[in-house]
Amino acid sequence: MSGDPEVSLPHAPPLRPPADGAPVAGPGRRRWEFWRSPEGQPPWARPALLGITAVAALLYARNLAGAGLAPFYSVAVKSMSVSWKAFFYGAFDPKATITIDKLAGSFLPQALSARIFGFHPWSLALPQVIEGVVSVLAIYRVVRRWAGSAAGLLAAGIFAATPIAASMFGHSMEDGALTMCLVLAADSWQRAVMEGRLRSLCWAGVWVGLGFQAKMLQAWIILPALGLGYLLAAPGGLIRRLGQLGVAGLVMLAVSLSWIALYTFTPAADRQYVVGSTNNSAVAMVFGYNGVERFGISFPGSVASFGGGGGGGGGGPVERVAPATGRGTGQEYNAGGFLGRSGGWTKLVSSRFGPEIGWLYPLAILVLIAGLAWRGRARRTDPLRAGLVMWGGWLVTFGVIYSVMSNIPHTAYMASLAPPLAALSGAGIVMFWRWYRAGSWAGWLLPVAVAAELAWAYYLWSGFRAFLPWVLPTAIGLGAVAVVVMVAGRLSRRARGAVVGAGLAVGVAAMLAAPTVWAASVLDSRYAGSSFDASAGPAGGFGPGGSGGPVRSPSFRPVTAPGGQAEGFAGGGAPGGGPGGFPGGRGERGTGEPGGFGEPGGEGGLGGGIFGSTSLTAGQQQLYRYVSAHRDGAGYLLAVSSWSEASAYILATGQEVMPMGGFSGSVPEPTLARVKQLVSTGQLRFFLLGGAGGFGGPGRGGADSTTAQVTSWVESACAAVPAADYGGTSGSTETLYACGSHG
């Protein structure tokens, strides 16, 4: 990173070196010597940063081969990788019949990666690994400018070792791009506050806009923190600051709304249908289906979100523990959130979200309160207070909004809380440490923080006692000893002794032990999460391929692996009743096999059904060969009754398969008139109807839905192809129909 000026925590003026007197690197560094610290930074800073970055890359990339595919979205990436039209419009199918139910920004890097390296689970996850590494480097740069190199390194390490980040950046999920964009927005914001430059503030707007393209309104949640921080601390008069914010806001809106404008001003007849809406509206999809519907508020033209309660629908509470199919008996996954509501105001400290993001809540809150009290009387432009306001505003705003949301469908949403938690924690540890060593009364905050963190870790881990049962007692024991040493050092006024210094280091390590261990659990594929729902540790994620650990429900009872042995890895006991340890076999739960990393799945990563596979079954191959041979130049290979039925054929062949009903099953596309027109012009000949479907499968749209109307017309106007002709069976739930010249 560049040699930008630092602001040390114990002193307000910028450009002052760290108060601990650490030596700084001289001007002898050559530009290509990236391993050496730039001028103005301690010699150990750059090597330490490179080490943290390497560990982060290992965490994120370890399970790339088994990263798996995400239902619905990975199918769209496949389409975008074989069709530039689908790429440009963010379409689900190669023929660009319908869009996905999100903006396509986060999937564009995945599609480009698939074009370069071929379509594989690892090539789709690779961009997120890069986004994670960039985020770690950017966190260091932002916090270093604000609080010094030591704080920057701590923040980078804490961010890298945040459990949800360790899992999310290793899978093909939208939240990786959003998190990176928000951190880069904070980086540009910081430059703008330090220098009063409009250009840097506009770049912050660009990054927020790109974050909007990745995850829509979720990116805008950071705006109050950035706006308030700039108004409070940027140089110049109030009118000038307001004007600069207005210009940057316009830039942010232009970037954010560019795709929505493209769809809004393109005639509906010349583009594909916008999934997530009932009126072909990108506005309804973004601001309704992916926006206020999540709070139970109806939006005109929006399809009801799963569990959101708006749009005239919404799901009720769903039991949070459900058995996973196709895996060892006793394996469980988290079904909460996506299929139902995610909980009330306390959801961020629940067993689903707390262990993934919340280990450092007490430390961050204590740092925010103490820091604002310390800098309360500083000058208006004080950069330390500005950073506290921005990071604190980020944490509080996201926390409050997530708490009131009716439904948080994926655990990866929590990754947006990781940057402020890491920044506040890293800066706070250095701040408390220096206060303690200086003999200030505020030095008591360090042992208080350690004690609070140990108590909080006990609470979060209490539902997962079988997971590495030796870690928590060890951390609490060492932390308790450290607290005793720190208290004794304060009372004896020997805060700089070697024993006290060791106690300080052990106390800090004890605070960070729990999140670090949970993050490291992703090195075992059983605890690495999935591309559908990222998670680390035994809390589990939704769907096959997730971590598969027990999920603590409101009526949680600790779960022990068969044979009475504890769950875990690296010696902690293994699911399946065998001995623990990273090396070893698959360790599937309930199989009695030894624990270990686990073998990655096949190319599909998650098997068939809604979770996708890049290969067809024998029956699907026969059907594919039949319709390909009798296609007669039709633009579409065939039409199917749901997106999940289309997934297998698109993933395996990249062919133009038409899904009906969109993601929810209730989207009125294609219309009956459109289907008749395609059949009459020879662009569509075959329909594969029936089947179980997946999310939004047949039947969700109701008997009067557009899909039901098309199905009824096909059954009456087209001829059923004998099952023997394409290798089907008489008892199959699916029927192939031939229309037009075949009907």
URDA-V272753 format. One line per field, one symbol per residue. ss: DSSP state (~ for helix, > for strand, _ for the rest). psi: psi as a letter, one per 30 degrees, with the letter a starting at -180 (. if undefined). burial: b if it has 24 or more other C-alpha atoms within 12 Angstrom, else e. Layout:
ss=???
psi=???
burial=???
//
This chain:
ss=__________________________________________~~~~~~~~~~~~~~~~~~~__~~~______~~~~~~~~~~_~~~~~~_>______>>_____~~~~~~~~~~~~~___~~~~~~~~~~~~~~~~~~~~~~~~~~~_~~~~~~~~~~~~__~~~~~~______~~~~~~~~~~~~~~~~~~~~~__~~~~~~~~~~~~~~~~~~~~~~~~~~~~~~~~~~~~____~~~~~~~~~~~~~~~~~~~_~~~~~~~~__~~~__>___>____~~~~~~~~__~~~~______>__________________>>>________>>>____________~~~____~~~~~~~~~~~~~~~~~~~~~________~~~~~~~~~~~~~~~~~~~~~~______~~~~~~~~~~~~~~~~~~~~~~~~~~~~__~~~~~~~~~~~~~~~~~~~~~~~~__>_~~~~~~~~~~~~~~~~~~~~~~~______~~~~~~~~~~~~~~~~~~~~~~~~~~_~~~_________~~~______________________~~~__>_________________________________________~~~______~~~~~~~~~~~~________>>>__~~~~~~~~~~~___>>>____________~~~~~~~~~_____>>>>>_______________~~~~~~~~~~~~_>>__~~~________>>>>>_~~~_
psi=llhlkljkefkeklgklkfggkllkaggklefiffkklkflkffeeeeeeeeeeeeeeeefegefgflkkkeefeeeeefffjfeeeefhlelffhelllgllgeffeeeeeeeeefljleefefeeeeeeeeeeeeeeeeeeeeegleeeeeeeeeeeegkeeeeeefglilffeeeeeeeeeeeeeeeeeeefgkeeeeeeeeeeeeeeefegbfeefffeeeeeeeeeefkllleeeeeeeeeeeeeeeeeeegeeeeeeegkkefgllkjkflfghkeeeeefdegcfffggkkkkgkkkljgffaggaklakkkfkkkklgakkfklljgldefalflbfgefglfeeefffgegeeeeeeeeeeeeeegegllegjfeeeeeeeeeeeeeeeeeeeefkekjfkffeffffeeeeeeeeeeeeeeeeeeeffglfffffeeeeeeeeeeeeeeefffhffjiffeeeeeeeeeeeeeeeeeeeeefhhfgleeeeeeeeeeeeeefeeeeeeeffffkffgfalfejkllaffllklkfafglkkjlfhkkkkklkgglllalhfglkkfflllkekaaehkkgfglllaekklaaefegaabfflkgklleeeeeeeeeeefgehgkekelklfleeefeeeeeefglikjkkfaeffgkhklleeeeeeeefggfkekkjlalfabkgakffflfgleeeeeeeeeffflkkkkeffggllfgkfkkkkklbff.
burial=bebbbbbbbbbbbbbbbbbeeeebeeeeeeeeeeebbbbbbbbebbebbbebbbbbbbbbbbbbbbbbbbbbbbbbbbbbbbbebbbbbbbbbbbbbbbbbbbbbbbbbbbbbbeeeebbbbbbbbbbbbbbbbbbbbbbbbbbbbbbbbbbbbbbbbbbbbbbbbbbbbbbbbbbbbbbbbbbbbbbbbbbbbebbbebbbbbbbbbbbbbbbbbbbbbbbbbbbbbbbbbbbbeeeeebeebbebbbebbbbbbbbbbebbbeeeeeebbbbbbbbbbbbbbbbbbbbbbbbbbbbbbbbbbbbbbbbbebbbeeebbbbbbeebbebbbbbbbbbbbbbbeeebbbbbbbbbbbbbbbbbbbbbbebbbeebeeeebbbbbbbbbbbbbbbbbbbbebbbbbbbbbbbbbbbbbbbbbbbbbbbbbbbbbbbbbebeebbbbbbbbbbbbbbbbbebbbbbbbbbbbbbeebbbbbbbbbbbbbebbeeeebbeeebbbbbbbbbbbbbbbbbbbbbbbbbbbbbbbbbbbbbbbbbbbbbbbbbbbbbbeeeebbbbbeebbbbbbbbbbbbbbbbbbeebbbbbbebbbbbbbbbbebbbbbbbbbbbbbbeeebeebbebbbebbeebbbbbbbbbbbbbbbbbbbbbbbbbbbbbbbbbbbbbbeebbbebbeebbbbbbbbbbebbbbbbbbbeeebbbbbbbeebbeebebbeeeebebeeeeebbbbbbbeee
//
